[in-house]
Amino acid sequence: MGYIVAISLYLAAIMIYGLILAHKKVKTTDDMMTGGRKIPFIILVGSLLATWCGGGGITGSAGVVYSGGPWVGAITFAAPPIGIILLYFIAANVRKSNKVTVPEIMGARYGEAAGIIAALCVMLAYVGVLATQLKAAANIMVLLCSSSGIELSQGMALVICTAIIAVITVCGGMVSVAYSDAISALLMIGGFFVAIPLLMSAANAQGATLPAAKATITGGMSGIQILGYFLPSLALMLGDQNMLQRFASAKNGDEAKKSNVGMFIGEVLVIISIIAFCTQSAKLYPSLDVPANVIFQTAVDYLPFAFGAIVMCACMAFIVTTADSYLLSSATNLTNDIYVKHINPNATDKQKMNVLRITIAAFSVLAIALTLYFPTVLALQMTAYTMYGAAITPAILFALFSKKVTPAGGIAGIVAGGAATIGWTLMGTPMGIQCAIVAVPVSVVAILLVSAVTKSSPEHSLEALYTEN
């Protein structure tokens, strides 16, 4: 019962804090979407970190570390730091373009049709990522209630978690999301590093050792399996609209680049803490029915209440902040890239704000429905990451840096990557090959081939992207 109370108090505090910030700082749609482009450096760093390190990392990816061992964890978790290093060279370009969303960038380089297609792909992928966070949050609630002798269904837990996340996002947008993200990042890093020595002590006291198979480089997995976990994260990180949106929220390009350096340091700390935590868990539990729950189960079973509560609140904090970020980002797409551009170009700020908030509520319901289709967080996580990484990331990178890519080539990459993801998933990932290994190359090849045989347009040139402000 104590854990339930601790998490409830933390979530209540985050909601109240977000409401207060929203009342003081949210006056316009731009405030809602980008924080008025005035988010301070340290808050921006915390927001970038918390947005990325969410339910997928502490459930699906943590389960991979538990099942495969620390070396597999190090390989699969290497994707985000590599992506962050590459993002350093992207951050200033995004800020310079003065575009808020990925479809805006796509539209500027590839034309109006590309912007609409990209918006649909981003929304589909981000609702999928949102669903992973809701599923992870519900898993925490069900586990904690069960340990306290309280029966709570998965469906009811999903509804409760979704309602909390929707309220935080609807009320404050980017302002409340960014500031609550920063608090969550600090809590996450601190909580895990406090817990690790305690788990090491518990494992040593029991004489527990890491199973031999999990001490190998591959942990019993094939190279294709490991690449299948690595590639989706890298592809998502490089083109993640949440990252790009936060760069757009920075005061200027230099601030955007500096925040990326801070995020790199924080991400490395988070990766080390999760791998170390799950490695000790692999010693303590020879097997688990639900590997995705390894962090939650370990915290409840082996940590003193005070430290276990910190870890559980940290986990819930990262899940909530990642969920509200993806929810806000997908709702921003529909508002900016569909409603304002194609339905009501003369919309008032109040109308845009209303559409944004209604969309947030609608996407929350859609995400709940999506959780019913995928049985595990990891399956949902990989599919959502790949949809974005294949359909969006190659096209957005070409849009930001390539002079030779053409509008037809960009559209071809978006469509081919999205279609390959959906098709490979519906086929049941033949031969156990994750769809990212197929879909990302398909998108890149489509962009290169179509761009080679079609003409570019001065209106959609690289130079135009950075002058149309």
C-alpha positions in Angstrom: 0.0 0.0 0.0 2.9 2.3 0.8 4.1 2.3 -2.9 0.7 3.1 -4.2 0.5 6.1 -1.8 4.0 7.3 -2.8 3.3 7.1 -6.5 -0.2 8.7 -6.1 1.4 11.6 -4.1 4.1 12.1 -6.7 1.6 12.1 -9.6 -0.7 14.5 -7.8 2.3 16.8 -7.2 3.3 16.7 -10.8 -0.3 17.5 -11.9 -0.6 20.5 -9.5 2.8 21.8 -10.5 1.8 21.6 -14.2 -1.4 23.4 -13.6 0.3 26.2 -11.7 2.9 26.6 -14.5 0.2 26.5 -17.2 -1.8 29.2 -15.4 1.2 31.5 -15.3 3.0 30.8 -18.6 0.5 29.4 -21.2 -1.2 32.2 -22.9 -1.0 31.2 -26.6 -0.8 28.2 -28.8 2.9 28.8 -29.3 3.3 28.7 -25.5 1.5 25.4 -25.6 3.5 23.8 -28.4 7.0 25.2 -27.8 7.0 27.0 -24.5 7.2 30.3 -26.3 10.7 29.3 -27.6 12.1 30.4 -24.2 12.7 27.1 -22.4 15.9 27.6 -20.3 19.0 25.5 -21.0 18.9 23.2 -17.9 15.2 22.6 -18.2 15.7 21.8 -21.9 18.3 19.2 -21.1 16.1 17.6 -18.5 13.2 17.6 -20.9 15.2 16.0 -23.7 16.5 13.3 -21.4 13.1 12.5 -19.8 11.3 12.5 -23.1 13.6 9.8 -24.5 14.1 7.6 -21.4 10.5 6.5 -20.9 8.5 3.3 -20.5 10.2 1.6 -23.4 13.6 1.9 -21.7 12.5 0.7 -18.3 10.3 -2.1 -19.5 10.9 -3.4 -23.0 14.6 -2.5 -23.2 15.2 -3.4 -19.5 13.7 -6.8 -20.3 16.2 -7.3 -23.1 19.0 -6.5 -20.7 17.6 -9.0 -18.1 17.2 -11.7 -20.8 20.5 -11.1 -22.6 22.8 -9.8 -20.0 24.9 -6.6 -19.6 26.8 -6.9 -22.9 23.7 -7.2 -24.9 22.4 -4.2 -22.9 25.5 -2.2 -23.7 25.1 -3.0 -27.4 21.4 -2.2 -27.7 21.6 0.8 -25.5 24.5 2.2 -27.5 22.0 3.5 -30.1 20.8 6.5 -28.2 24.2 8.0 -27.4 25.3 7.5 -31.0 22.1 9.2 -32.1 22.6 12.1 -29.7 26.1 12.6 -31.1 24.7 12.8 -34.6 21.8 15.1 -33.3 24.5 17.6 -32.3 24.9 18.4 -35.9 21.1 18.5 -36.5 20.1 20.7 -33.6 21.2 24.1 -34.9 19.7 23.3 -38.4 16.3 22.6 -36.8 16.4 25.8 -34.8 17.5 27.7 -37.9 14.7 26.4 -40.0 12.2 27.8 -37.4 9.9 24.9 -38.1 7.9 23.4 -35.1 7.1 19.9 -36.5 8.6 17.3 -38.8 5.7 17.6 -41.3 6.5 21.4 -41.6 10.1 20.5 -42.5 8.9 17.8 -44.9 6.4 20.3 -46.5 9.1 22.9 -47.0 11.4 20.5 -48.8 9.1 18.0 -50.4 5.8 19.8 -50.9 2.3 19.9 -49.4 1.5 16.3 -50.1 4.7 15.1 -48.2 3.7 17.2 -45.2 0.3 15.5 -45.0 1.7 12.0 -45.4 4.4 12.7 -42.9 1.8 14.1 -40.4 -0.2 10.9 -40.7 2.9 8.7 -40.2 4.1 10.7 -37.2 0.7 10.6 -35.6 0.4 6.8 -36.1 3.9 6.2 -34.7 3.6 8.5 -31.8 0.2 7.1 -30.7 2.0 3.8 -30.7 4.8 5.1 -28.5 2.2 6.7 -26.3 0.6 3.3 -26.0 3.8 1.7 -24.8 4.0 4.3 -22.0 0.4 3.6 -20.9 1.0 -0.1 -20.9 4.1 0.3 -18.8 2.4 2.6 -16.3 -0.5 0.2 -16.0 1.9 -2.7 -15.4 3.3 -0.7 -12.4 -0.1 0.0 -10.9 -1.3 -3.6 -11.3 1.9 -5.0 -9.8 1.9 -2.7 -6.8 -1.8 -3.2 -6.2 -1.3 -7.0 -6.3 1.6 -6.8 -3.8 -0.7 -4.9 -1.5 -3.5 -7.4 -1.8 -5.6 -5.1 -4.0 -7.2 -6.4 -7.2 -6.9 -3.9 -10.1 -7.6 -4.9 -13.7 -5.2 -4.0 -16.5 -8.0 -2.1 -18.2 -8.9 0.0 -15.2 -5.2 0.8 -14.6 -4.9 1.9 -18.2 -7.8 4.3 -17.8 -6.4 5.8 -14.7 -2.9 6.3 -16.1 -4.3 7.7 -19.3 -6.5 10.2 -17.5 -3.6 11.5 -15.5 -1.4 11.9 -18.5 -4.1 13.6 -20.6 -4.8 16.1 -17.8 -1.2 17.1 -17.5 -0.8 17.5 -21.3 -4.1 19.3 -21.9 -3.6 21.9 -19.2 0.0 23.0 -19.7 1.4 21.7 -23.0 5.1 22.1 -23.5 5.5 24.4 -20.5 4.3 21.9 -17.9 5.8 19.0 -19.8 9.3 20.5 -20.0 9.5 21.5 -16.3 8.1 18.3 -15.0 10.4 16.4 -17.3 13.4 18.1 -15.7 12.3 17.1 -12.2 11.7 13.5 -13.4 15.2 13.3 -15.0 16.8 14.2 -11.7 14.7 11.8 -9.8 15.3 8.9 -12.3 19.1 9.2 -12.2 19.3 9.8 -8.5 16.9 6.9 -7.6 18.6 4.3 -9.7 22.2 5.1 -8.5 21.0 4.9 -4.9 19.4 1.5 -5.5 22.3 -0.2 -7.3 24.6 -0.7 -4.3 21.7 -2.1 -2.3 21.0 -4.7 -5.0 24.6 -5.6 -5.2 24.7 -6.2 -1.5 21.5 -8.3 -1.7 23.0 -10.4 -4.5 26.3 -10.9 -2.7 24.5 -11.9 0.5 22.7 -14.7 -1.4 25.7 -15.7 -3.3 23.8 -15.1 -6.5 25.8 -15.0 -9.7 25.0 -14.0 -13.3 23.9 -17.1 -15.4 26.7 -18.1 -17.7 24.7 -17.5 -20.9 24.0 -13.9 -19.8 27.7 -13.2 -19.3 28.5 -13.7 -23.0 28.7 -10.9 -25.6 25.5 -12.0 -27.4 23.6 -13.4 -24.4 22.4 -16.3 -26.5 20.9 -14.0 -29.1 21.7 -13.9 -32.8 23.4 -10.8 -34.4 20.2 -10.2 -36.3 18.1 -10.1 -33.1 20.5 -7.7 -31.5 20.5 -5.4 -34.6 16.8 -5.6 -34.5 16.8 -4.0 -31.1 19.5 -1.5 -31.9 18.3 -0.1 -35.2 14.8 1.1 -34.3 16.1 3.2 -31.3 18.8 4.8 -33.4 16.4 5.6 -36.3 13.8 7.1 -33.9 16.4 9.2 -32.1 17.8 10.8 -35.2 14.5 12.0 -36.5 12.4 12.1 -33.3 10.0 15.1 -33.5 10.0 15.4 -29.7 13.7 16.1 -29.9 13.3 18.5 -32.8 10.4 20.2 -31.1 12.5 20.9 -28.0 15.3 22.2 -30.2 12.7 24.6 -31.6 11.9 25.6 -28.1 15.4 26.7 -27.4 16.3 30.4 -27.3 18.7 30.0 -30.2 20.8 27.5 -32.2 23.7 27.6 -29.7 21.4 26.8 -26.8 19.9 23.9 -28.8 23.4 22.4 -29.4 24.5 22.9 -25.8 21.3 21.1 -24.6 22.2 18.2 -26.8 25.6 17.8 -25.0 23.8 17.9 -21.7 21.4 15.2 -22.9 24.3 13.0 -23.9 25.8 13.1 -20.4 22.5 12.4 -18.8 21.7 9.5 -21.2 25.0 7.8 -20.5 24.2 8.0 -16.8 20.7 6.5 -17.3 22.0 3.7 -19.5 24.7 2.7 -17.0 22.1 2.7 -14.2 19.6 0.6 -16.0 22.2 -2.0 -17.2 23.7 -2.2 -13.7 20.2 -2.5 -12.1 19.0 -5.2 -14.5 22.3 -7.1 -14.2 21.8 -7.4 -10.4 18.2 -8.4 -11.1 19.4 -11.2 -13.4 21.5 -12.5 -10.5 18.6 -12.4 -8.1 15.9 -13.9 -10.4 16.9 -17.0 -12.4 13.7 -16.5 -14.4 10.8 -14.1 -14.6 7.3 -14.6 -16.1 7.3 -11.0 -17.4 10.9 -9.8 -18.1 9.5 -6.3 -18.9 8.6 -5.9 -15.2 12.1 -6.7 -13.9 12.8 -3.2 -12.5 9.4 -2.9 -10.8 9.6 -6.5 -9.4 13.1 -6.0 -8.1 12.3 -2.7 -6.4 9.3 -4.2 -4.5 11.1 -7.4 -3.5 14.6 -6.3 -2.6 14.8 -2.6 -1.8 13.9 -1.0 1.5 10.6 0.8 1.2 12.1 4.3 1.1 14.5 3.5 -1.7 12.0 1.3 -3.5 9.5 4.1 -3.5 12.1 6.5 -5.0 12.8 4.0 -7.8 9.1 3.3 -8.5 8.3 7.0 -8.5 11.2 7.6 -10.9 9.9 4.9 -13.2 6.4 6.3 -13.2 7.8 9.8 -13.6 9.7 8.9 -16.8 6.8 7.0 -18.2 4.4 9.9 -17.6 6.8 12.5 -19.0 7.5 10.5 -22.1 3.8 9.8 -22.6 2.8 13.4 -22.3 5.6 14.5 -24.7 4.5 12.1 -27.4 0.9 12.9 -26.9 1.5 16.6 -27.2 3.7 16.1 -30.2 1.2 14.0 -32.1 -1.6 16.4 -31.3 0.5 19.3 -32.5 0.8 17.5 -35.9 -2.9 17.3 -36.3 -3.4 20.9 -35.2 -0.6 22.5 -37.1 -0.2 20.3 -40.1 -3.8 19.2 -40.8 -6.3 21.6 -39.2 -4.5 25.0 -39.6 -3.0 24.3 -43.0 -5.9 22.4 -44.8 -9.1 22.9 -42.8 -9.1 26.3 -41.2 -6.2 28.4 -42.3 -7.7 31.5 -40.6 -8.2 29.8 -37.3 -7.9 32.0 -34.2 -5.5 31.1 -31.5 -8.4 30.1 -29.3 -9.7 27.7 -32.0 -6.2 26.2 -32.4 -5.9 25.7 -28.7 -9.3 24.0 -28.5 -8.4 21.6 -31.4 -5.1 20.8 -29.8 -6.8 19.9 -26.5 -9.6 17.9 -28.1 -7.0 16.0 -30.2 -5.0 15.2 -27.0 -8.1 13.6 -25.5 -8.9 11.6 -28.7 -5.4 10.3 -29.2 -5.4 9.1 -25.5 -8.4 6.9 -26.2 -6.8 5.6 -29.4 -3.7 4.7 -27.6 -5.6 2.6 -25.1 -7.2 0.7 -28.0 -3.8 0.1 -29.5 -2.5 -1.6 -26.3 -5.1 -4.3 -26.8 -3.6 -5.4 -30.1 0.0 -5.9 -28.9 0.6 -8.4 -26.1 3.8 -7.0 -24.8 5.5 -3.6 -24.3 8.5 -4.7 -26.3 6.5 -5.7 -29.4 4.6 -2.4 -29.3 7.8 -0.5 -28.7 9.7 -2.0 -31.7 6.8 -1.5 -34.1 6.2 2.1 -33.1 9.9 3.0 -33.2 10.2 1.4 -36.6 7.2 3.1 -38.1 8.8 6.4 -37.3 12.4 5.4 -37.9 11.7 4.0 -41.4 9.0 6.4 -42.6 10.3 9.6 -41.2 13.9 9.6 -40.1 15.6 9.0 -43.5 13.4 11.6 -45.2 13.9 14.2 -42.5 17.7 13.8 -42.5 17.8 14.2 -46.3 15.5 17.2 -46.0 17.8 19.0 -43.5 21.2 18.2 -45.2 20.9 17.1 -48.8 20.8 19.5 -51.7 20.1 16.7 -54.2 17.0 15.1 -52.7 13.9 15.9 -54.7 10.2 16.2 -53.5 9.3 13.0 -55.3 12.3 11.2 -53.6 11.2 12.4 -50.2 7.6 11.3 -50.6 8.8 7.9 -52.0 11.0 7.4 -48.9 8.1 8.2 -46.5 5.6 5.9 -48.3 8.0 3.0 -48.8 9.3 3.1 -45.2 5.8 3.2 -43.7 4.4 0.5 -46.1 7.4 -1.8 -45.4 6.9 -1.4 -41.6 3.2 -2.2 -41.8 3.6 -5.1 -44.3 6.5 -6.8 -42.4 4.6 -6.5 -39.1 1.4 -8.0 -40.6 3.5 -10.8 -42.0 4.6 -11.6 -38.4 8.2 -10.5 -38.8 9.3 -13.5 -41.0 12.4 -15.5 -39.8 12.3 -13.4 -36.6 13.9 -10.4 -38.4 12.8 -7.2 -36.8 11.0 -5.0 -39.4 13.5 -2.1 -38.9 16.2 -4.2 -40.6 14.0 -4.3 -43.7 12.1 -1.1 -43.6 14.8 1.5 -43.0 17.0 0.4 -46.0 13.9 0.3 -48.1 13.2 3.9 -47.3 16.7 5.1 -48.0 16.9 3.2 -51.3 13.6 4.7 -52.4 14.8 8.2 -51.6 18.0 7.7 -53.5 16.6 6.0 -56.6 13.6 8.3 -57.1 15.7 11.5 -56.4 18.1 10.3 -59.1 15.4 10.2 -61.8 13.3 13.2 -60.8 13.9 16.9 -60.8 14.4 19.1 -57.8 12.5 22.4 -57.2 13.9 25.8 -56.3 10.8 26.4 -54.2 11.7 23.3 -52.1 15.4 23.6 -52.1 17.7 23.3 -49.0 18.4 27.0 -49.2 14.6 27.8 -49.1 14.2 25.8 -45.9 16.5 28.1 -44.0 15.2 31.4 -45.5 11.4 30.9 -45.2 10.9 32.1 -41.6 
